[in-house]
Amino acid sequence: MSAIGTTVTVTTSPTLVFQTVDNYAEQVSPPANVLKAGTPNQPCPVLIIMDPSATVYFGGIDVDSSGFAATAATLPSLAYNVVGNDSLYAVVASGTATLQLLANSQ
């Protein structure tokens, strides 16, 4: 398995940062931010590098600008292990932000 990297442009509407699926082979031309997990409990290490010029709010599919806020000054990157069938969304209060996404075990 190898690592993949991509960028995700976050807007003022909930934007999918990443999603992990355990039926990756069934996906037809999945976008780069749809990651594979071999089983529902297999961890997938993910690193998100923040846009230095924006405040980004993270949460579920209904995230808004009152959610968990992160900036490059306070949280330059976010690293954790996600499992199959998990996802993360983000929004910005105005404009756009570009997040860098690095996923291992792909």
Secondary structure, 3 states (H helix, E strand, C coil): CCCEEEEEEECCCCEEEEEEECCHHHCCCCCCCEEECCCCCCCEEEEEECCCCCEEEEECCCCCCCCEEEECCCCCEEEEEECCCCEEEEECCCCCEEEEEEECCC
